[in-house]
Amino acid sequence: MTAAIAPLEAVNDFVVKFANVNGSGSASANELFAKAILRMGVPVSPRNIFPSNIQGLPTWYEVRVTEAGWLGRRGGVDLMVAMNPQTWDADVAEISPGGYLFYDNSKPLPKSKFRDDVTVIGVPLTEICNATYSDPRQRQLFKNIMYVGALSALLDMDVPVIEALIGEQYKGKEKLLKPNIEALHLGRDWAMKNLPHPIGLRVRKADAVGDRIFVEGNAAAALGCVYGGATVCAWYPITPSSSLAEAFAKYCQKYRVDADGRAKFAIIQAEDEIASIGMVVGAGWNGARAFTSTSGPGISLMNEFIGLAYFAEIPVTLIDVQRGGPSTGMPTRTQQSDITLCAYASHGDTKHVLLFPEDPYECFVHAAQALDLADRLQTPVFVLTDLDIGMNQRLCAPFAWDDTRAYDRGKVLSAEDLDAGREFARYKDLDGDGIPYRTWPGTHPDKGAYFTRGTSRNPQAQYSERGPDYVYNMERLLRKWETAKSLVPQPVVERSEIPAKHGAIYFGSTSPAMAEAVEALHADGIALDTLRLRAFPFPESVREFIDAHESVFVVEQNRDGQMRSLLVNEFGIDPARLVAVLHYDGTPITARFIAGAIGARLRPASHEEKVA
């Protein structure tokens, strides 16, 4: 161990980053490390940054350890576990001054490969593995468990907790359980004997997790679809949404089977995204609650069917797990880059309801709510999550499941309604809210039938190219849009204790980093009010928030400021009043990035700066 400056010291508040090679078996070991700290009662927020190939390219796994409960990325790395020679230089450069570099020193490296301001910790992992195991694959896999063992000594972690997790992972598989426990202790024992321990970064048992659960957003959204009454899912595999449909299939096999074992669901892997959305539109027209899960390229292919569902007014739910674009872009990186694509999807004048969950809990809630909104509004509804939420495990509030929950099926006329003389004109606004009444196929033998079409029609659903009929429909759709403003999840506003002249708008996966950034800004004397968007269309409270501040920062993860453009377009406000804070390198945004960008604009200039 060597360092030219004082090493960092922190208890339950640091960032560890693992640099590995994809396909090396490191993922399970890194997850084991994160879960062990979680089991010690300390909140963690892990993020897997992986390539779009099967094996061979660099992969990283970053673990935020934070008893304070921050679940976003902080920025910076306090301990780098550098196990990939390909990325060594960049990984070493990322370590904060005073931080720690852990590496396999089986082969010596020149002094130029190190930094004087970090503590270097070398463990001969390959040498120990070669002396212990003869099988090449075992050498590779157990090396990962060995570095977890060494870290357990360096960070003063609770070893029985790690052993218990390994026991759960390999329950009933004694042939795998014993060797993994042995590999854990090989690494730990070597570190205990040969290295000063613990280092300045330590994990201490706490009680800061509470009743929160640890779950991926895709699994949460899938369960939300079950809870919301979905019985049909048609999808085509695409990163990073595939695990959502797979999780839905798993949950349906448990919760969508009757007493006789018969399935009460239909899950179809279609030949492409166009076919999948077509199936969902057909199911929605027929009265089923149906959804598809996809990502940006899939939405692009689905545009024509999305336009049909909008104009024919058919309930459809789409869960878009966003990734980096354009085109194939960065399929395994995260962005918030499908906002305008989804808001105005298809051709002509269209506007679609968008929901922006901030974590797995809201993925669960919004997925169920989207199915209600689609039925109530008779329109496509998008849930815009992203890879950061969808494919990473996150602490969140436990899901509330109410077996008595009633689905909102909206304005659907029954045979009894029709026999009682209720007026039925499929595209006529009878209540002034822009939403017409509909019937399901087969409702009545001779009443309530209509022809569904994507072409213009009159209120009775009869084909018409008359200008007044077209204008009536288009203006009625705008009335429905206004109705939607009161039905979608409302924004969350947080006021600074000190009156603030400036505000910030954010949404989705930016939320956890934003919360920490705001606290840092307040500690720096910068007052800032915030508004978290939860849906589009924007309620009037969003305009009121903007009007109440001299300027408003719009924080988002894309190049072009898509949410900012949407706000300008919908409210017709002066673009100069909305200041873009943009992060789009494919990694999740950090608290330090947000605080730095906003602080640079609002921090008072020093005397020297004023003179200059």
Secondary structure by P-SEA (a helix, b strand, c coil): cccccccccccccbbbbbbbcccccaaaaaaaaaaaaaaacbbbbbbbbcccccccbbbbbbbbbcccccccccccccccccccccaaaaaaaaccccbbbbbbcccccccccccccbbbbbbaaaaaaaaccccaaaaaaaaaaaaaaaaaaaacccaaaaaaaaaaaacccaaaaaaaaaaaaaaaaaaaaccccccccccccccccccbbbbbaaaaaaaaaaaacccbbbbccccccaaaaaaaaaaaacccccccccccbbbbbcccaaaaaaaaaaaaaacccccccccaaaaaaaaaaaaaaaaabbbbbbbbbcccccccccccccccccccccccccccbbbbbbbbbccaaaaaaaaaaaaaaaaaacbbbbbccccccccbbbbbccbbbbccccccccccccaaaaaaccccccccccccccbbbbbccccccccbbbbbbcccccccccccccaaaaaaaaaaaaaaaaaaccccbbbbbbbbcccccccccccccccaaaaaaaaaaaaacbbbbbbbbccccccaaaaaaaaaccbbbbbbccccaaaaaaaaaaacccccccccccccccccccaaaaaaaaaaaccccccccccc
